[in-house]
Amino acid sequence: MHFEVKEILLALLGGAFIALSSTLNLLLNGRITGMSSIFYTISTHNTKEGFTWKLMFLLGLICPVYILYLCADDDGTIQETAYFNPKYVNIWALLLGGVLVGIGTKTGNGCTSGHAVCGIPRLAKRSIVATSLFLAFGIGTAMLFWHLEWIRGVDTASDWGTDYEDTGFKIMTYVMTLAVLCTGVVMAAMEVRSGGKSKKDLVVDFALSFLIGAIFGTGLAVSGMCNPRKIVGFLTIDPDTWDPSLIFVMVSAVGINLVTFQLILRKAKAPLLQGKFQSPKSEFDVPVIVGPILFGIGWGISGLCPGPGMLNLFMLPQGFLFVAALAAGMQIATRVVVPLLEAKKSVVSPAAPASAAVTPSSSASASVNGVSISSSK
């Protein structure tokens, strides 16, 4: 077993930050902090699903990473926890893992944040089953594949590796971050000017989204969740090398949310700043089995899920490969996997009563809504 007391303390602290962020999002806005939903909305530029506040959340998410990177403690503990040397990650693992994570999270409507951090505290059976599945398949996949050198990427270091201290890469990430920041500010300003909600409400919403994202990003970076090798170190259960840090992150985040979420959902009639609480998909169906299994396999191969993947886009040379594969996987799920599963479901379902035949529009509407329910996990 490999761990240090300081790393465990950082894992607990990071989990507490993640819990604080997701609790504030629920209390103030009634929103479930689902990183896969946030990524999908941004990557598809879906303005009907809260694009601007999610973009502001992303901007907040990446800021602490730079601060921790530039102002880390002298012995580099936080840097070593939050980042990894990209010389030891194979691009094929990132690509294959990214596609599977994308398909899985979109099919199952959730990832580690939506199902585990926010779903289990709501006592959602769907999320409890999903979390159990992606953990089991993540562990099984990591133990199987990370014994292979082509996955670990050690032999390809000279071809694909580059140090994140490289000046050219740093400049590129600074420019990319500045471009995203400017885009977010411009789009937020345009939405404020366009009307709808009051300007004050929109400004408050976007500012709080940025803050909540910053708290969440701090939790990811401090806890080590951005480091694929640390995640795989947890998933690869080995007596000599197993890293239990992720357990402490999850215990901290889920444990705190279990208390705060229950208090909020039982005591509050509505969020403090929005009209109502979001209602994630609750139906127990085939996608909630298939999706987490695929997500777990991809997670075990790449060591990344949507939240850390978005952060690594701005911090690591190979980060864009995972994010591109993640986006592609979500499109495959939306266009192929989910419709396939829905079609199979409709085939095996019992025939509707004859009286229902006179109202086909209502049946079609139900089918469409079943596929297009927007989950914030």
C-alpha positions, 0 to 999 in steps of 0.5 A: 500500500502506498500513501502518505498522511499528508496526501490523505489529509489533502484528499479529505480536504479536497473532498470537503471542497467538492462537497461545499461546491455541490451543496452551494449549487443545490442550496442556491440554485437547485442544481445538481453539479454533474460534470458530464452534463456541464461538459456536454452542454458546453461542447454542443453549445446548447443554449437551452440547457444553461450554457452560459452559467455552465461556461462560467462554472468551467472558467471558475473550475480552471482558475484554482489549478493555475493558482495551485500550480504557481503558488504550491508549497515549497516541497511540491506536495500539492503539485505532485498530487494534482498533476502527473508527468504526461510522459507516462500516459499513452495517447491510445489509452486516453483516446479509447478511454475518452470515447468509452467515458463519453458513451458511458456518462451520456448513456447513463446520465452521470459520472462520479460527480453526478451519480456518486457525489450528488446522487448517493446523498439524495439516496437515489437508487439509480445512482447507487447502482450506477456508482457500484457498477462503474467502480467495479468495472473501473477496478477490473479494467485497471487491474487487467490493462495497467499491467500492459506496457502499451497502456502505461505508456512507459515505452512511448515516453520518448515519442509522446512525452513532454514536461509540463514545465515546457515554456511553449506549452505553458504559453499555449495554455495561458493563451487558451485559458485567456481565450476561454475566459474572454469568450465566457465574459463576452457571452455572459455580457450578451445574455445580460443585455439580451433581457429575460431575467433581470440584469442583477439576477443574471450577474449574480447567477454567473458570479456564483457559478464562477465561484462554485466552479472555483471551489469544485476545481480546488477540490479536484486539484487538491485531492489528486482527482486530476491525476490519472496515475493517482486514480489508476493507483486506486483502481489497481488494487495491489498490496504493494502499490495500491493508493487509497486516496480516492476513498478518502475523497469520496468519503469526505464528499459523499459523507458531507453531502449526505447530511447537507443534501438531506437537510436542504431537500427536506427543509427547503421548499425551493432554492434560495435564488431559483424557482425550483430544484432540478429533478434528475432522471429517476427511471431505472432502465437499461441505460443506467446499467450499460452506461456506468459499465462503459464509463467504468471501463473507460475510467479504468483505462484512462484514469480520467472522468469529465471533470478532471478531463476538462481541467487537463485540457488546459494543463497537459499536452495530451489533455485535448486528446481525452477531451476530443474523445470524450466529446466524440463518445457523447455524440456516439451515445446521443446518436447511436447508443441511446436511440438503440436502447430506446428502440429495444425497450419499445420492442420488448414493451407490452403493446398499448391498449387499442384505445391508445391508438387514437392518440399517437401524438401523446405516445410519441411525446412520451418517447421523445421525453424519455430520451431527451430528459436533461439530467444534471448528473 
